Each structure stands twice: as C-alpha cells, then as structure tokens.
C-alpha cells in the first residue's frame, strides 16, 4: 500500500501514526459540523483552523479543517478512504507526524506531495503504473 511505503520512508521505527485532516464548509468563519459520515469515520477530530478561500469581494467560502491521529491499520481510516473513493466527501489530507509528505485522496485516485524531488522521483519510479498519463 502506498501509505505504508510513505510511512516506511519517513517515520520513526515503529511509528505508524498519521494525521487525518477532514473538512467542513460554510459561508461564515464559525466552524460548522462535518458531514455525519465523515464525523463517524473520524470521530476524534478536533477543529484545527478555518480559512476563507473566496476569490471574489463580498463572497465568503470558509473551509474548516479538523485533524485527528490515526494509523494505516485503523478501520476508521479505511472507512474514510472508502467514503472519499465513493465521492462521499473531499478535502481529506493524510500526513505523517514529520509532515514530510501529504497524501490527498479523491474519488478518482490520489495525489502525493513529496517532501523532496528525490522522494517524488522514487515514488514515480516505484508506482509508475499508477501515474496519470496527464501528469
């Protein structure tokens, strides 16, 4: 599994901890509850920050980020990834505790933001069959 490979490259020995970031959205700066299915998949998440990502004056598009610790073998992580894969949510990020990389799953695959060009090139070589032809 790609997440396990990412962890093996950066984690401390025996450390399989991940940060799982999930989102809710609103027109105000006050955090809103996450979708019920997301909240059930990652119930321990706490509000981390909110950002207004609107690009037009007078329009607000707040993203509210919630973070929780998980592991690659946590059934809740599997639930969350299945929810993303079935287009039940988006805005999910996973990272190791050192934040050396980010894993952004979406309903058609995933993006990895590697910590270095060497790490990126190594992943591209290892998982070449998974790469989009549009890269």
C-alpha positions as CSV (number, residue, x, y, z in Angstrom):
1,X,0.0,0.0,0.0
2,X,1.3,3.4,-0.9
3,X,0.6,4.9,2.5
4,X,2.7,2.2,4.2
5,X,5.5,2.9,1.8
6,X,5.4,6.6,2.5
7,X,5.4,5.9,6.2
8,X,8.3,3.4,5.9
9,X,10.4,6.1,4.2
10,X,9.9,8.8,6.8
11,X,8.5,7.5,10.1
12,X,10.5,6.7,13.2
13,X,10.9,3.0,13.7
14,X,7.6,1.5,14.9
15,X,5.7,4.8,14.3
16,X,2.8,4.3,12.0
17,X,0.9,7.4,13.2
18,X,-0.8,9.6,10.6
19,X,-2.6,12.9,10.8
20,X,-6.0,12.8,9.1
21,X,-7.4,16.2,8.1
22,X,-11.1,16.4,7.2
23,X,-13.2,19.5,6.3
24,X,-16.5,21.2,6.5
25,X,-17.5,24.3,4.5
26,X,-19.6,27.3,5.2
27,X,-20.2,31.0,4.4
28,X,-19.0,32.1,7.8
29,X,-15.9,31.9,9.9
30,X,-17.6,29.8,12.5
31,X,-16.7,26.1,12.1
32,X,-19.6,24.0,11.1
33,X,-20.1,20.3,11.8
34,X,-18.6,17.9,9.3
35,X,-20.8,15.6,7.3
36,X,-22.3,12.9,9.5
37,X,-20.5,10.1,7.6
38,X,-17.1,11.9,7.9
39,X,-17.7,12.6,11.6
40,X,-18.5,8.9,12.2
41,X,-15.4,7.8,10.3
42,X,-13.1,10.2,12.2
43,X,-15.0,11.0,15.5
44,X,-11.9,12.2,17.5
45,X,-11.1,15.0,15.1
46,X,-10.8,18.5,16.6
47,X,-11.1,21.8,14.9
48,X,-7.6,23.0,13.8
49,X,-8.2,26.1,11.7
50,X,-10.5,27.9,9.3
51,X,-9.6,29.8,6.1
52,X,-11.6,31.9,3.8
53,X,-10.7,30.8,0.3
54,X,-13.0,33.1,-1.6
55,X,-11.5,34.9,-4.5
56,X,-14.3,37.5,-5.2
57,X,-15.0,40.5,-3.0
58,X,-18.1,40.2,-0.9
59,X,-18.3,36.4,-1.2
60,X,-17.0,34.1,1.5
61,X,-16.1,30.4,1.2
62,X,-14.8,29.2,4.5
63,X,-13.1,25.8,4.8
64,X,-13.0,24.5,8.3
65,X,-10.2,21.9,8.9
66,X,-10.4,19.2,11.6
67,X,-7.5,17.0,12.5
68,X,-7.1,13.6,14.2
69,X,-4.5,11.0,14.7
70,X,-4.9,7.6,13.1
71,X,-2.8,4.7,11.8
72,X,-2.7,2.8,8.5
73,X,-4.3,-0.2,10.1
74,X,-7.2,1.7,11.8
75,X,-10.5,0.6,10.3
76,X,-11.8,4.2,10.6
77,X,-9.1,5.2,8.1
78,X,-10.4,2.5,5.7
79,X,-13.9,3.9,6.2
80,X,-12.7,7.4,5.4
81,X,-10.8,6.3,2.3
82,X,-13.9,4.4,1.0
83,X,-16.0,7.5,1.6
84,X,-13.6,9.6,-0.4
85,X,-13.5,6.9,-3.2
86,X,-17.3,6.8,-3.5
87,X,-17.4,10.6,-3.8
88,X,-18.9,10.9,-0.3
89,X,-16.5,13.6,0.8
90,X,-13.4,15.5,-0.3
91,X,-10.9,17.8,1.3
92,X,-9.1,14.9,3.0
93,X,-5.4,15.0,3.6
94,X,-3.2,12.5,5.3
95,X,0.4,13.1,6.6
96,X,3.0,11.5,8.8
97,X,4.0,13.1,12.0
98,X,7.0,14.8,10.5
99,X,4.9,16.3,7.6
100,X,7.5,15.1,5.1
101,X,4.7,14.3,2.6
102,X,1.0,14.8,2.1
103,X,-1.4,12.2,0.6
104,X,-4.6,13.7,-0.9
105,X,-7.1,11.0,-1.9
106,X,-10.0,11.9,-4.2
107,X,-12.7,9.9,-5.9
108,X,-10.6,9.1,-9.0
109,X,-7.2,8.4,-7.2
110,X,-4.8,10.4,-5.1
111,X,-2.1,12.9,-5.2
112,X,1.1,12.7,-3.2
113,X,3.0,15.8,-2.4
114,X,6.5,14.6,-1.7
115,X,9.0,16.3,0.6
116,X,11.7,16.4,-2.0
117,X,12.3,15.9,-5.7
118,X,14.3,12.7,-4.9
119,X,11.3,11.3,-2.9
120,X,8.9,12.3,-5.8
121,X,11.1,10.6,-8.4
122,X,11.5,7.5,-6.3
123,X,7.7,7.2,-5.9
124,X,7.2,7.9,-9.6
125,X,9.6,5.0,-10.4
126,X,8.1,2.6,-7.9
127,X,4.5,3.3,-8.7
128,X,4.9,4.1,-12.4
129,X,1.8,2.0,-13.4
130,X,-0.4,4.2,-11.1
131,X,0.7,7.5,-12.7
132,X,-1.9,9.5,-14.7
133,X,-1.0,9.9,-18.4
134,X,-1.8,13.6,-17.9
135,X,1.0,14.3,-15.4
